[in-house]
Amino acid sequence: MAMTVRLPEELDAQLTALAERRHTSKHALLIEAADRFLREEVTTEQAVTIARGVADRYSELLKKLEDA
């Protein structure tokens, strides 16, 4: 899927410099960045879901500890 990405000049310059250092393209860096971001978001969502489950499961115990 093709898309156009408009970057602020400073971000574009930083991306260009990184691409040059890595001997790759800005396109490849943006693909890598998007992939990392999505994997981190999934991990965060999973952690939040687990934390909510723990909180629900142990809510009475947590309340007792809070009151102690």
Distance bins in CASP14 RR format, pairs under 12 A and 6 or more apart:
PFRMAT RR
TARGET T0000
AUTHOR 0000-0000-0000
RMODE 2
METHOD distances of the structure
MODEL  1
1 31 0 0 0 0 0 1 0 0 0 0 0
1 34 0 0 0 0 0 1 0 0 0 0 0
2 27 0 0 0 0 0 1 0 0 0 0 0
3 27 0 0 0 0 0 1 0 0 0 0 0
3 30 0 0 0 0 1 0 0 0 0 0 0
3 31 0 0 0 0 0 1 0 0 0 0 0
3 34 0 0 0 0 0 1 0 0 0 0 0
4 27 0 0 0 0 0 1 0 0 0 0 0
4 30 0 0 0 0 0 1 0 0 0 0 0
5 11 0 0 0 0 0 1 0 0 0 0 0
5 12 0 0 0 0 1 0 0 0 0 0 0
5 15 0 0 0 0 1 0 0 0 0 0 0
5 26 0 0 0 0 1 0 0 0 0 0 0
5 27 0 0 0 0 1 0 0 0 0 0 0
5 29 0 0 0 0 0 1 0 0 0 0 0
5 30 1 0 0 1 0 0 0 0 0 0 0
5 31 0 0 0 0 0 1 0 0 0 0 0
5 33 0 0 0 0 0 1 0 0 0 0 0
5 34 0 0 0 0 0 1 0 0 0 0 0
6 12 0 0 0 0 1 0 0 0 0 0 0
7 13 0 0 0 0 1 0 0 0 0 0 0
7 14 0 0 0 0 1 0 0 0 0 0 0
7 15 1 0 0 1 0 0 0 0 0 0 0
7 16 0 0 0 0 1 0 0 0 0 0 0
7 26 0 0 0 0 1 0 0 0 0 0 0
7 29 0 0 0 0 0 1 0 0 0 0 0
7 30 0 0 0 0 1 0 0 0 0 0 0
7 33 0 0 0 0 0 1 0 0 0 0 0
8 14 0 0 0 0 1 0 0 0 0 0 0
8 15 0 0 0 0 0 1 0 0 0 0 0
9 15 0 0 0 0 0 1 0 0 0 0 0
9 16 0 0 0 0 0 1 0 0 0 0 0
10 16 0 0 0 0 0 1 0 0 0 0 0
10 17 0 0 0 0 0 1 0 0 0 0 0
11 17 0 0 0 0 0 1 0 0 0 0 0
11 18 0 0 0 0 0 1 0 0 0 0 0
11 26 0 0 0 0 0 1 0 0 0 0 0
11 29 0 0 0 0 0 1 0 0 0 0 0
11 30 0 0 0 0 0 1 0 0 0 0 0
11 33 0 0 0 0 0 1 0 0 0 0 0
12 18 0 0 0 0 0 1 0 0 0 0 0
12 19 0 0 0 0 0 1 0 0 0 0 0
12 26 1 0 0 1 0 0 0 0 0 0 0
12 29 0 0 0 0 0 1 0 0 0 0 0
12 30 0 0 0 0 0 1 0 0 0 0 0
13 19 0 0 0 0 0 1 0 0 0 0 0
13 20 0 0 0 0 0 1 0 0 0 0 0
13 26 0 0 0 0 0 1 0 0 0 0 0
14 20 0 0 0 0 0 1 0 0 0 0 0
14 21 0 0 0 0 0 1 0 0 0 0 0
14 26 0 0 0 0 0 1 0 0 0 0 0
14 29 0 0 0 0 0 1 0 0 0 0 0
14 33 0 0 0 0 0 1 0 0 0 0 0
15 21 0 0 0 0 0 1 0 0 0 0 0
15 22 0 0 0 0 0 1 0 0 0 0 0
15 24 0 0 0 0 0 1 0 0 0 0 0
15 25 0 0 0 0 1 0 0 0 0 0 0
15 26 1 0 1 0 0 0 0 0 0 0 0
15 27 0 0 0 0 1 0 0 0 0 0 0
15 28 0 0 0 0 0 1 0 0 0 0 0
15 29 1 0 0 1 0 0 0 0 0 0 0
15 30 1 0 0 1 0 0 0 0 0 0 0
15 32 0 0 0 0 0 1 0 0 0 0 0
15 33 0 0 0 0 1 0 0 0 0 0 0
16 22 0 0 0 0 0 1 0 0 0 0 0
16 24 0 0 0 0 0 1 0 0 0 0 0
16 25 0 0 0 0 1 0 0 0 0 0 0
16 26 1 0 0 1 0 0 0 0 0 0 0
16 27 0 0 0 0 0 1 0 0 0 0 0
16 29 0 0 0 0 1 0 0 0 0 0 0
16 30 0 0 0 0 0 1 0 0 0 0 0
17 24 0 0 0 0 0 1 0 0 0 0 0
17 26 0 0 0 0 0 1 0 0 0 0 0
17 29 0 0 0 0 0 1 0 0 0 0 0
18 24 0 0 0 0 1 0 0 0 0 0 0
18 25 0 0 0 0 0 1 0 0 0 0 0
18 26 0 0 0 0 1 0 0 0 0 0 0
18 28 0 0 0 0 0 1 0 0 0 0 0
18 29 1 0 0 1 0 0 0 0 0 0 0
18 30 0 0 0 0 0 1 0 0 0 0 0
18 32 0 0 0 0 0 1 0 0 0 0 0
18 33 0 0 0 0 0 1 0 0 0 0 0
19 25 1 0 1 0 0 0 0 0 0 0 0
19 26 1 0 1 0 0 0 0 0 0 0 0
19 27 0 0 0 0 1 0 0 0 0 0 0
19 28 1 0 0 1 0 0 0 0 0 0 0
19 29 1 0 1 0 0 0 0 0 0 0 0
19 30 0 0 0 0 1 0 0 0 0 0 0
19 31 0 0 0 0 0 1 0 0 0 0 0
19 32 0 0 0 0 0 1 0 0 0 0 0
19 33 0 0 0 0 0 1 0 0 0 0 0
20 26 0 0 0 0 1 0 0 0 0 0 0
20 29 0 0 0 0 0 1 0 0 0 0 0
21 29 0 0 0 0 0 1 0 0 0 0 0
22 28 0 0 0 0 1 0 0 0 0 0 0
22 29 1 0 0 1 0 0 0 0 0 0 0
22 32 0 0 0 0 1 0 0 0 0 0 0
23 29 0 0 0 0 0 1 0 0 0 0 0
24 30 0 0 0 0 0 1 0 0 0 0 0
24 31 0 0 0 0 1 0 0 0 0 0 0
24 32 0 0 0 0 1 0 0 0 0 0 0
24 33 0 0 0 0 0 1 0 0 0 0 0
25 31 0 0 0 0 1 0 0 0 0 0 0
25 32 0 0 0 0 0 1 0 0 0 0 0
26 32 0 0 0 0 0 1 0 0 0 0 0
26 33 0 0 0 0 0 1 0 0 0 0 0
27 33 0 0 0 0 0 1 0 0 0 0 0
27 34 0 0 0 0 0 1 0 0 0 0 0
28 34 0 0 0 0 0 1 0 0 0 0 0
28 35 0 0 0 0 0 1 0 0 0 0 0
29 35 0 0 0 0 0 1 0 0 0 0 0
29 36 0 0 0 0 0 1 0 0 0 0 0
30 36 0 0 0 0 0 1 0 0 0 0 0
30 37 0 0 0 0 0 1 0 0 0 0 0
31 37 0 0 0 0 0 1 0 0 0 0 0
31 38 0 0 0 0 0 1 0 0 0 0 0
32 38 0 0 0 0 0 1 0 0 0 0 0
32 39 0 0 0 0 0 1 0 0 0 0 0
33 39 0 0 0 0 0 1 0 0 0 0 0
33 40 0 0 0 0 0 1 0 0 0 0 0
34 40 0 0 0 0 0 1 0 0 0 0 0
34 41 0 0 0 0 0 1 0 0 0 0 0
35 41 0 0 0 0 0 1 0 0 0 0 0
35 42 0 0 0 0 0 1 0 0 0 0 0
36 42 0 0 0 0 0 1 0 0 0 0 0
36 43 0 0 0 0 0 1 0 0 0 0 0
37 43 0 0 0 0 0 1 0 0 0 0 0
37 44 0 0 0 0 0 1 0 0 0 0 0
38 44 0 0 0 0 0 1 0 0 0 0 0
38 45 0 0 0 0 0 1 0 0 0 0 0
39 45 0 0 0 0 0 1 0 0 0 0 0
39 46 0 0 0 0 0 1 0 0 0 0 0
40 46 0 0 0 0 0 1 0 0 0 0 0
40 47 0 0 0 0 0 1 0 0 0 0 0
41 47 0 0 0 0 0 1 0 0 0 0 0
41 48 0 0 0 0 0 1 0 0 0 0 0
42 48 0 0 0 0 0 1 0 0 0 0 0
42 49 0 0 0 0 0 1 0 0 0 0 0
43 49 0 0 0 0 0 1 0 0 0 0 0
43 50 0 0 0 0 0 1 0 0 0 0 0
44 50 0 0 0 0 0 1 0 0 0 0 0
44 51 0 0 0 0 0 1 0 0 0 0 0
45 51 0 0 0 0 0 1 0 0 0 0 0
45 52 0 0 0 0 0 1 0 0 0 0 0
46 52 0 0 0 0 0 1 0 0 0 0 0
46 53 0 0 0 0 0 1 0 0 0 0 0
47 53 0 0 0 0 0 1 0 0 0 0 0
47 54 0 0 0 0 0 1 0 0 0 0 0
48 54 0 0 0 0 0 1 0 0 0 0 0
48 55 0 0 0 0 0 1 0 0 0 0 0
49 55 0 0 0 0 0 1 0 0 0 0 0
49 56 0 0 0 0 0 1 0 0 0 0 0
50 56 0 0 0 0 0 1 0 0 0 0 0
50 57 0 0 0 0 0 1 0 0 0 0 0
51 57 0 0 0 0 0 1 0 0 0 0 0
51 58 0 0 0 0 0 1 0 0 0 0 0
51 62 0 0 0 0 0 1 0 0 0 0 0
52 58 0 0 0 0 0 1 0 0 0 0 0
52 59 0 0 0 0 0 1 0 0 0 0 0
53 59 0 0 0 0 1 0 0 0 0 0 0
53 62 0 0 0 0 0 1 0 0 0 0 0
54 61 0 0 0 0 0 1 0 0 0 0 0
54 62 0 0 0 0 1 0 0 0 0 0 0
55 61 0 0 0 0 0 1 0 0 0 0 0
55 62 1 0 0 1 0 0 0 0 0 0 0
55 63 0 0 0 0 0 1 0 0 0 0 0
56 62 0 0 0 0 0 1 0 0 0 0 0
58 64 0 0 0 0 1 0 0 0 0 0 0
58 65 0 0 0 0 1 0 0 0 0 0 0
58 66 0 0 0 0 0 1 0 0 0 0 0
59 65 0 0 0 0 0 1 0 0 0 0 0
59 66 0 0 0 0 0 1 0 0 0 0 0
60 66 0 0 0 0 0 1 0 0 0 0 0
60 67 0 0 0 0 0 1 0 0 0 0 0
61 67 0 0 0 0 0 1 0 0 0 0 0
61 68 0 0 0 0 0 1 0 0 0 0 0
62 68 0 0 0 0 0 1 0 0 0 0 0
END
